[in-house]
Amino acid sequence: MEKILPDLRQSAQISALENDLRAIVNDPVMPVPGCGVMAFQDGKLLYEGCFGFRRVDAAHPENNLPFRTDTRFRTASISKVFSAVGVMQLVEQGTLDLDADVSVYLGFRLRNPNYPDEPITLRMLLSHTSSIRDGSVYSTPPEDNIEQFFLPDGKYYAGGEHFAGSSDGIDRGPGRFFAYTNLNYGIIGTIFERISGLRFDEYMKKNVLEPMGLQASFNVGDFTAQQLHDLSPLYQSKNGDRWDASQPWAAQIDDYQDQVQPRDKVLITNPDLGGENVLADLSAYRIGDNGTLFSPQGGLRISMEELQALAELFLTDGLVNGNRILSKESVDTMFTPCWTYDPQKQNGDTYDGLMTCYGPGIQKFTSGQRDRFLPERNVVMSGHFGEAYGLLAGLFVDRQRKCGIFYVINGQGAPDTEHHGNYSGMYQWEERLCSALLDNLFPEL
């Protein structure tokens, strides 16, 4: 993506922005090990900056490694947007239909037993209106096929915990109620595998990531020792309850110490539900059985430099470096809401007001009561958040004005449960990052 050269006015704004970002990294109560931000204007990169460290060695701080624009990290739920791009490519090719019954692609009949006559579609899965729920687990080992979540004799059926009901009188049927659900994207990953004959990580690399010019991957086994050296672990405070500079950071995931990882093994993770990560052998895995393995909902390792391609895709109506990745119509579809919260119907779980408008893979921030970037200005953008293992990230754009922002922190030095947002459903770190970017670089929005 082409970069805008800042003028003097912008240089003053950038100086103020960088002071704000350093204050976030060095906060004495809720610091972060490292952070990175980008801003886009007129469809081009206006600013990028990194602060703090991608890798921390508390015993030997001289070995700390700086957070850089080429630092990769597990981007959590921003991964869902790339999975959605893959779906839209197949829709353009005529291989998938957003409104067809996904049972056709899965090879078994997927129905919510509480709404047995209503098909579940890709549009519903992408927009979290499918009536599927995560339950007590949403990512399982290779030997467990995905049907075991949904069929009554399945290993993970657990009395139907993966299906929404309406015992309280609220209609949670397919297409009518929003509940953010990672398993939706595990189903999508399975569909990719069944129609392509490729493992999900391989499908995404060949058909989405490489055509966008990216070496990012859903499989850390794809990375060389040098690439793993540049990968950031994700951190939380060792103390857990409060920041303690004497024992600051504990890596939660991706601390590979530059050691190349096998491609035939995969880490089974359910970060939103807690529990232990398990390294599983893929040697006997049958492609199409279990698309949850490589975490279509959150397992992409990618850098800021590479995430520019996703911003460019949205701001140029489907182009990356002049190459057509999606049609404008497909991008329009992703940015067209499928669901909007109606307080009279109580037709969704809004996560403290954070999510009130959602399309196929894209959330719209409406500047409502709690889904807002700033306390006093109504900035409307669309994109996606990422949150897992201490990482917080967000990529949001305004396609009409061709501008946008990105932020990431690779760890939290204090419990997020004690630092909910002051004016929004975000966390306080995110409020400060968004305020720093929007107040300093986009005061006109």
RODO-2510 file (C-alpha; in nm, 4 decimals, decimal comma):
residues 445
     n   res          X          Y          Z
     1     m     0,0000     0,0000     0,0000
     2     e     0,1322     0,3428    -0,0931
     3     k     0,2260     0,5681     0,1985
     4     i     0,1357     0,9358     0,2296
     5     l     0,4271     1,1626     0,3192
     6     p     0,3174     1,3705     0,6196
     7     d     0,3170     1,7480     0,5950
     8     l     0,4162     1,9760     0,8848
     9     r     0,0646     1,9856     1,0274
    10     q     0,0514     1,6074     1,0228
    11     s     0,3978     1,5878     1,1813
    12     a     0,2716     1,7816     1,4820
    13     q    -0,0282     1,5496     1,5045
    14     i     0,1981     1,2464     1,4794
    15     s     0,4178     1,3740     1,7616
    16     a     0,1120     1,4061     1,9855
    17     l    -0,0086     1,0599     1,8791
    18     e     0,3245     0,8992     1,9624
    19     n     0,3300     1,0613     2,3059
    20     d    -0,0133     0,9091     2,3716
    21     l     0,1013     0,5655     2,2533
    22     r     0,4143     0,5667     2,4672
    23     a     0,1987     0,6540     2,7663
    24     i    -0,0141     0,3449     2,6991
    25     v     0,2883     0,1133     2,6794
    26     n     0,4445     0,2605     2,9940
    27     d     0,1306     0,2999     3,2043
    28     p     0,2262     0,2224     3,5675
    29     v    -0,1019     0,0404     3,6429
    30     m    -0,2079    -0,1286     3,3166
    31     p     0,0954    -0,1384     3,0814
    32     v     0,1373    -0,3440     2,7665
    33     p     0,4565    -0,5139     2,6425
    34     g     0,4190    -0,3790     2,2888
    35     c     0,1772    -0,2097     2,0560
    36     g     0,1381    -0,1108     1,6941
    37     v    -0,1001     0,1208     1,5103
    38     m    -0,1779     0,2215     1,1542
    39     a    -0,3953     0,4912     1,0015
    40     f    -0,5250     0,5110     0,6451
    41     q    -0,6377     0,8154     0,4492
    42     d    -0,7515     0,8441     0,0878
    43     g    -0,7025     0,4685     0,0589
    44     k    -0,3318     0,4977     0,1450
    45     l    -0,1195     0,4382     0,4519
    46     l    -0,1025     0,7649     0,6441
    47     y     0,0888     0,6453     0,9500
    48     e     0,2343     0,3336     1,1101
    49     g     0,4114     0,3121     1,4421
    50     c     0,5320     0,0488     1,6866
    51     f     0,6283     0,0780     2,0528
    52     g     0,7568    -0,1564     2,3209
    53     f     0,8563    -0,5181     2,2686
    54     r     0,7388    -0,8209     2,0754
    55     r     0,9303    -1,0527     2,3058
    56     v     1,0105    -0,9926     2,6710
    57     d     1,2869    -1,1494     2,8795
    58     a     1,2250    -1,0257     3,2335
    59     a     1,5441    -1,1853     3,3686
    60     h     1,7601    -1,0339     3,0938
    61     p     1,5929    -0,7176     2,9575
    62     e     1,8859    -0,6666     2,7218
    63     n     1,7407    -0,9588     2,5230
    64     n     1,4027    -0,7917     2,4727
    65     l     1,3065    -0,7669     2,1046
    66     p     1,1268    -0,4598     1,9662
    67     f     0,7727    -0,4706     1,8300
    68     r     0,7972    -0,3902     1,4565
    69     t     0,5687    -0,3552     1,1577
    70     d     0,6805    -0,7013     1,0366
    71     t     0,6136    -0,8631     1,3744
    72     r     0,3546    -1,1366     1,3334
    73     f     0,1024    -1,2183     1,6040
    74     r    -0,2023    -1,4375     1,6468
    75     t    -0,4627    -1,1846     1,5387
    76     a    -0,7573    -1,3619     1,7065
    77     s    -1,0983    -1,2817     1,5595
    78     i    -0,9710    -1,0583     1,2790
    79     s    -0,8993    -1,4031     1,1318
    80     k    -1,2744    -1,4344     1,0738
    81     v    -1,2597    -1,1555     0,8168
    82     f    -1,0090    -1,3503     0,6062
    83     s    -1,2299    -1,6588     0,6308
    84     a    -1,5222    -1,4440     0,5135
    85     v    -1,3151    -1,3200     0,2174
    86     g    -1,2606    -1,6848     0,1231
    87     v    -1,6346    -1,7497     0,1366
    88     m    -1,7097    -1,4509    -0,0853
    89     q    -1,4557    -1,5676    -0,3434
    90     l    -1,6397    -1,9002    -0,3681
    91     v    -1,9735    -1,7225    -0,3894
    92     e    -1,8391    -1,5244    -0,6864
    93     q    -1,7256    -1,8494    -0,8494
    94     g    -2,0709    -2,0013    -0,8041
    95     t    -1,9398    -2,2760    -0,5751
    96     l    -2,1211    -2,1481    -0,2643
    97     d    -2,4532    -1,9740    -0,2106
    98     l    -2,4826    -1,7471     0,0937
    99     d    -2,8501    -1,8368     0,1355
   100     a    -2,8411    -2,2106     0,0661
   101     d    -2,8886    -2,4687     0,3403
   102     v    -2,5325    -2,5492     0,4563
   103     s    -2,6364    -2,9117     0,5008
   104     v    -2,5810    -2,9415     0,1242
   105     y    -2,2112    -2,8613     0,1698
   106     l    -2,1552    -3,0442     0,4987
   107     g    -2,2962    -3,3809     0,3989
   108     f    -2,5205    -3,4095     0,7049
   109     r    -2,8410    -3,2369     0,8060
   110     l    -2,7611    -2,9397     1,0296
   111     r    -3,0709    -2,8183     1,2123
   112     n    -3,1313    -2,6541     1,5460
   113     p    -3,3687    -2,9046     1,7131
   114     n    -3,5543    -2,6110     1,8671
   115     y    -3,6246    -2,4804     1,5136
   116     p    -3,6200    -2,8084     1,3185
   117     d    -3,7771    -2,6819     0,9968
   118     e    -3,5479    -2,3815     0,9473
   119     p    -3,2303    -2,4157     0,7371
   120     i    -2,9040    -2,2599     0,8534
   121     t    -2,7168    -2,0661     0,5846
   122     l    -2,3662    -1,9314     0,5249
   123     r    -2,4960    -1,5766     0,5614
   124     m    -2,6202    -1,6692     0,9101
   125     l    -2,2919    -1,8377     1,0043
   126     l    -2,0880    -1,5394     0,8854
   127     s    -2,3072    -1,2904     1,0743
   128     h    -2,3520    -1,4916     1,3962
   129     t    -2,7269    -1,5261     1,3494
   130     s    -2,7226    -1,9033     1,2891
   131     s    -2,8619    -2,0072     1,6321
   132     i    -2,5413    -2,2135     1,6826
   133     r    -2,3626    -2,1635     2,0159
   134     d    -2,0087    -2,2363     2,1366
   135     g    -2,1163    -2,4394     2,4384
   136     s    -1,8377    -2,5776     2,6558
   137     v    -1,6011    -2,6438     2,3624
   138     y    -1,5788    -2,5256     2,0020
   139     s    -1,2462    -2,6644     1,8801
   140     t    -1,1790    -3,0367     1,9034
   141     p    -0,9001    -3,2891     1,8228
   142     p    -0,8529    -3,4336     1,4722
   143     e    -1,0208    -3,7640     1,5478
   144     d    -1,3505    -3,5924     1,6369
   145     n    -1,5618    -3,4951     1,3371
   146     i    -1,7742    -3,1835     1,3463
   147     e    -2,1044    -3,3746     1,3441
   148     q    -2,0374    -3,4669     1,7058
   149     f    -2,1349    -3,1149     1,8109
   150     f    -2,4749    -3,1359     1,6493
   151     l    -2,6121    -3,4913     1,6374
   152     p    -2,7872    -3,6326     1,9485
   153     d    -2,5455    -3,9254     1,9807
   154     g    -2,2418    -3,7004     1,9281
   155     k    -1,9518    -3,6821     2,1732
   156     y    -1,9982    -3,3062     2,2219
   157     y    -2,3752    -3,2843     2,1910
   158     a    -2,4150    -3,2371     2,5699
   159     g    -2,7911    -3,2122     2,5660
   160     g    -2,7917    -2,9752     2,2700
   161     e    -2,5748    -2,7054     2,4301
   162     h    -2,4584    -2,5882     2,0875
   163     f    -2,8103    -2,4808     1,9913
   164     a    -3,0056    -2,1749     2,1058
   165     g    -3,3601    -2,2059     2,2363
   166     s    -3,6474    -1,9755     2,3251
   167     s    -3,7698    -2,1022     2,6610
   168     d    -3,7862    -1,7428     2,7898
   169     g    -4,0073    -1,6299     2,5023
   170     i    -3,7301    -1,4564     2,3026
   171     d    -3,7063    -1,5805     1,9455
   172     r    -3,3505    -1,7054     1,8877
   173     g    -3,4252    -1,8793     1,5600
   174     p    -3,1890    -1,8870     1,2616
   175     g    -3,1458    -1,5463     1,1017
   176     r    -3,3258    -1,3531     1,3747
   177     f    -3,0994    -1,3404     1,6822
   178     f    -2,7316    -1,2413     1,7122
   179     a    -2,4912    -1,4217     1,9436
   180     y    -2,1185    -1,4072     1,8715
   181     t    -2,0128    -1,7699     1,8179
   182     n    -1,6709    -1,9062     1,7203
   183     l    -1,8118    -2,2434     1,6172
   184     n    -1,9883    -2,0767     1,3240
   185     y    -1,6467    -2,0388     1,1630
   186     g    -1,5454    -2,3951     1,2466
   187     i    -1,8422    -2,5012     1,0336
   188     i    -1,7244    -2,2670     0,7578
   189     g    -1,3743    -2,4181     0,7776
   190     t    -1,5260    -2,7636     0,7362
   191     i    -1,7172    -2,6469     0,4297
   192     f    -1,3939    -2,5148     0,2745
   193     e    -1,2346    -2,8559     0,3250
   194     r    -1,5284    -3,0566     0,1919
   195     i    -1,5637    -2,8639    -0,1311
   196     s    -1,1899    -2,8221    -0,2004
   197     g    -1,0261    -3,1407    -0,0712
   198     l    -0,7651    -2,9233     0,1023
   199     r    -0,7001    -2,8773     0,4715
   200     f    -0,8305    -2,5416     0,5943
   201     d    -0,4845    -2,3909     0,6536
   202     e    -0,3712    -2,5001     0,3068
   203     y    -0,6896    -2,3775     0,1416
   204     m    -0,6568    -2,0320     0,2956
   205     k    -0,2881    -2,0041     0,2105
   206     k    -0,3385    -2,1022    -0,1542
   207     n    -0,6631    -1,9190    -0,2277
   208     v    -0,6723    -1,6137     0,0013
   209     l    -0,3398    -1,5271     0,1644
   210     e    -0,0912    -1,5866    -0,1188
   211     p    -0,3092    -1,4124    -0,3810
   212     m    -0,3065    -1,1110    -0,1466
   213     g     0,0752    -1,1282    -0,1416
   214     l     0,0942    -1,2499     0,2193
   215     q     0,3148    -1,5055     0,3933
   216     a     0,0779    -1,5078     0,6902
   217     s    -0,0605    -1,8467     0,7897
   218     f    -0,3112    -2,0324     1,0048
   219     n    -0,0377    -2,2930     1,0650
   220     v     0,2780    -2,1965     1,2544
   221     g     0,4421    -2,4990     1,0904
   222     d     0,4637    -2,2875     0,7741
   223     f     0,7105    -2,0445     0,9342
   224     t     1,0903    -2,0614     0,9227
   225     a     1,3087    -2,0152     1,2300
   226     q     1,3613    -1,6510     1,1329
   227     q     0,9877    -1,5954     1,0898
   228     l     0,9271    -1,7499     1,4316
   229     h     1,1963    -1,5205     1,5701
   230     d     0,9828    -1,2319     1,4448
   231     l     0,6589    -1,3796     1,5859
   232     s     0,5309    -1,2208     1,9060
   233     p     0,4106    -1,4368     2,1924
   234     l     0,0983    -1,3030     2,3595
   235     y     0,1386    -1,2008     2,7214
   236     q    -0,0497    -1,1441     3,0412
   237     s     0,0753    -1,0287     3,3783
   238     k     0,2392    -1,3105     3,5762
   239     n     0,0702    -1,1849     3,8896
   240     g    -0,2701    -1,2023     3,7222
   241     d    -0,4472    -0,9770     3,9704
   242     r    -0,2411    -0,6606     3,9309
   243     w     0,0686    -0,5262     3,7610
   244     d     0,3898    -0,6233     3,9353
   245     a     0,7047    -0,4942     3,7679
   246     s     0,9176    -0,7496     3,9564
   247     q     0,7485    -1,0407     3,7757
   248     p     0,5941    -0,8740     3,4747
   249     w     0,4972    -1,1024     3,1859
   250     a     0,3955    -1,4626     3,1214
   251     a     0,3644    -1,5830     2,7616
   252     q     0,0222    -1,7385     2,6990
   253     i     0,0765    -1,8722     2,3453
   254     d     0,3271    -1,8720     2,0551
   255     d     0,6450    -1,8695     2,2645
   256     y     0,8326    -2,0985     2,0235
   257     q     1,1853    -1,9753     2,1015
   258     d     1,2725    -1,9704     1,7280
   259     q     1,2159    -2,3473     1,7002
   260     v     1,0532    -2,4594     1,3733
   261     q     0,7189    -2,6297     1,4361
   262     p     0,5901    -2,9451     1,2624
   263     r     0,3261    -2,8997     0,9935
   264     d     0,1615    -3,2306     1,0834
   265     k     0,0629    -3,1205     1,4332
   266     v    -0,1824    -2,8577     1,5486
   267     l    -0,2545    -2,6794     1,8750
   268     i    -0,6185    -2,7292     1,9765
   269     t    -0,7369    -2,4082     2,1453
   270     n    -1,0589    -2,2736     2,2945
   271     p    -0,9301    -1,9385     2,4238
   272     d    -1,2687    -1,7799     2,4947
   273     l    -1,3612    -2,0749     2,7150
   274     g    -1,0288    -2,1267     2,8933
   275     g    -0,8777    -2,4700     2,9367
   276     e    -0,5500    -2,6257     2,8326
   277     n    -0,4090    -2,6052     2,4796
   278     v    -0,3358    -2,9521     2,3395
   279     l    -0,0889    -3,0353     2,0617
   280     a    -0,2528    -3,2955     1,8385
   281     d    -0,1137    -3,5212     1,5641
   282     l    -0,2681    -3,4758     1,2184
   283     s    -0,1212    -3,7849     1,0533
   284     a    -0,4551    -3,9704     1,0513
   285     y    -0,6781    -3,6674     0,9962
   286     r    -0,9374    -3,6986     0,7194
   287     i    -0,9860    -3,3708     0,5337
   288     g    -1,3415    -3,2415     0,5728
   289     d    -1,4093    -3,4037     0,9089
   290     n    -1,3221    -3,1167     1,1410
   291     g    -1,2648    -2,7619     1,0168
   292     t    -1,2120    -2,6296     1,3704
   293     l    -0,8519    -2,7577     1,3827
   294     f    -0,6711    -2,4494     1,2538
   295     s    -0,9043    -2,2017     1,4243
   296     p    -1,0767    -2,0306     1,1291
   297     q    -1,2199    -1,7978     1,3919
   298     g    -0,8898    -1,6834     1,5409
   299     g    -0,5749    -1,8716     1,4406
   300     l    -0,4172    -1,6477     1,1739
   301     r    -0,0621    -1,5270     1,2434
   302     i    -0,0073    -1,2053     1,0525
   303     s     0,1852    -0,8768     1,0746
   304     m     0,0803    -0,5145     1,0562
   305     e     0,2492    -0,4867     0,7176
   306     e     0,0383    -0,7755     0,5931
   307     l    -0,2827    -0,6429     0,7470
   308     q    -0,2442    -0,3373     0,5252
   309     a    -0,3607    -0,5657     0,2441
   310     l    -0,6950    -0,6232     0,4152
   311     a    -0,7459    -0,2495     0,4659
   312     e    -0,6520    -0,1921     0,1015
   313     l    -0,8989    -0,4612    -0,0091
   314     f    -1,1827    -0,2776     0,1630
   315     l    -1,0792     0,0760     0,0708
   316     t    -1,0315    -0,0050    -0,3008
   317     d    -1,3465    -0,2181    -0,3419
   318     g    -1,1644    -0,5493    -0,3708
   319     l    -0,8147    -0,4762    -0,5058
   320     v    -0,4785    -0,5523    -0,3437
   321     n    -0,1685    -0,4198    -0,5224
   322     g    -0,3820    -0,3843    -0,8338
   323     n    -0,4928    -0,7492    -0,8230
   324     r    -0,8640    -0,8249    -0,8044
   325     i    -0,9287    -1,0335    -0,4906
   326     l    -1,3023    -0,9647    -0,4579
   327     s    -1,5574    -0,7819    -0,6673
   328     k    -1,6987    -0,4558    -0,5376
   329     e    -2,0326    -0,6338    -0,5024
   330     s    -1,8778    -0,8912    -0,2682
   331     v    -1,7178    -0,6224    -0,0530
   332     d    -2,0515    -0,4401    -0,0467
   333     t    -2,2171    -0,7619     0,0723
   334     m    -1,9701    -0,8005     0,3585
   335     f    -2,0376    -0,4425     0,4694
   336     t    -2,4168    -0,4747     0,4445
   337     p    -2,5673    -0,5486     0,7885
   338     c    -2,7666    -0,8693     0,8267
   339     w    -2,8654    -0,7893     1,1838
   340     t    -2,9253    -0,4757     1,3892
   341     y    -3,0119    -0,4791     1,7560
   342     d    -3,3737    -0,3969     1,8402
   343     p    -3,4153    -0,3283     2,2137
   344     q    -3,7885    -0,3906     2,1873
   345     k    -3,7338    -0,7434     2,0561
   346     q    -3,4105    -0,8029     2,2526
   347     n    -3,2898    -0,9805     1,9423
   348     g    -2,9246    -1,0248     2,0316
   349     d    -2,6468    -1,0505     2,2885
   350     t    -2,4675    -0,7188     2,2471
   351     y    -2,1703    -0,7770     2,4785
   352     d    -2,2220    -0,4716     2,6963
   353     g    -2,3475    -0,2798     2,3952
   354     l    -2,0305    -0,3408     2,1927
   355     m    -2,2033    -0,5246     1,9071
   356     t    -2,5282    -0,3840     1,7697
   357     c    -2,4907    -0,4171     1,3914
   358     y    -2,3278    -0,7043     1,2032
   359     g    -2,2924    -0,8309     0,8456
   360     p    -2,1172    -1,1283     0,6794
   361     g    -1,7860    -1,1128     0,8658
   362     i    -1,7988    -0,7384     0,9382
   363     q    -1,9231    -0,5407     1,2392
   364     k    -2,0517    -0,1856     1,2005
   365     f    -1,9690     0,0553     1,4822
   366     t    -2,2724     0,2852     1,4811
   367     s    -2,1665     0,5343     1,7536
   368     g    -2,4621     0,4285     1,9610
   369     q    -2,4710     0,4283     2,3365
   370     r    -2,1871     0,1760     2,3853
   371     d    -2,0646     0,0807     2,0356
   372     r    -1,8581     0,3936     1,9884
   373     f    -1,4930     0,4828     1,9371
   374     l    -1,5020     0,8201     2,1141
   375     p    -1,7095     0,9566     2,4016
   376     e    -1,8245     1,2771     2,2324
   377     r    -1,7782     1,2378     1,8549
   378     n    -1,9889     1,0037     1,6446
   379     v    -1,7357     0,8205     1,4300
   380     v    -1,8942     0,5443     1,2196
   381     m    -1,6641     0,2713     1,0830
   382     s    -1,6879    -0,0988     1,0086
   383     g    -1,4430    -0,3836     1,0597
   384     h    -1,3570    -0,6327     1,3294
   385     f    -1,2064    -0,6752     1,6755
   386     g    -0,9570    -0,9366     1,7942
   387     e    -0,9217    -1,0548     2,1537
   388     a    -0,7449    -1,3625     2,2960
   389     y    -0,4569    -1,4572     2,5274
   390     g    -0,3854    -1,0913     2,6150
   391     l    -0,4016    -0,9570     2,2593
   392     l    -0,6434    -0,6775     2,1753
   393     a    -0,6704    -0,5576     1,8164
   394     g    -0,9082    -0,3809     1,5824
   395     l    -0,9203    -0,2937     1,2130
   396     f    -1,1948    -0,0492     1,1088
   397     v    -1,2530     0,1525     0,7928
   398     d    -1,4880     0,4112     0,6475
   399     r    -1,5178     0,3031     0,2830
   400     q    -1,6923     0,6221     0,1744
   401     r    -1,4205     0,8503     0,3126
   402     k    -1,1494     0,5919     0,2346
   403     c    -0,9946     0,6169     0,5790
   404     g    -0,9413     0,3771     0,8674
   405     i    -0,7462     0,2712     1,1743
   406     f    -0,5729    -0,0373     1,3101
   407     y    -0,4344    -0,1073     1,6565
   408     v    -0,2856    -0,4064     1,8361
   409     i    -0,1392    -0,4749     2,1786
   410     n     0,0365    -0,8063     2,2423
   411     g    -0,0442    -0,8315     2,6115
   412     q    -0,2227    -0,6880     2,9106
   413     g    -0,0517    -0,5983     3,2357
   414     a    -0,3751    -0,6102     3,4366
   415     p    -0,6975    -0,8146     3,4314
   416     d    -0,9298    -0,7071     3,1506
   417     t    -1,2269    -0,7814     3,3781
   418     e    -1,1221    -0,4821     3,5895
   419     h    -1,0677    -0,2493     3,2941
   420     h    -1,3912    -0,2426     3,1004
   421     g    -1,4382     0,0711     2,8951
   422     n    -1,5407     0,4010     3,0520
   423     y    -1,7737     0,5029     2,7677
   424     s    -1,7981     0,1957     2,5432
   425     g    -1,8085    -0,1833     2,5337
   426     m    -1,4351    -0,1881     2,4536
   427     y    -1,1614    -0,2248     2,7127
   428     q    -0,9808     0,0807     2,8457
   429     w    -0,6662     0,0014     2,6426
   430     e    -0,8768     0,0103     2,3257
   431     e    -1,0502     0,3320     2,4205
   432     r    -0,7124     0,4974     2,4685
   433     l    -0,5745     0,3613     2,1403
   434     c    -0,8802     0,4663     1,9405
   435     s    -0,8847     0,8096     2,1030
   436     a    -0,5139     0,8581     2,0291
   437     l    -0,5586     0,7686     1,6614
   438     l    -0,8866     0,9489     1,5942
   439     d    -0,8283     1,2624     1,7999
   440     n    -0,4781     1,3229     1,6680
   441     l    -0,5093     1,2129     1,3045
   442     f    -0,8793     1,2431     1,2209
   443     p    -1,0217     1,5389     1,4163
   444     e    -1,2563     1,6125     1,1254
   445     l    -1,4455     1,2810     1,1441
***
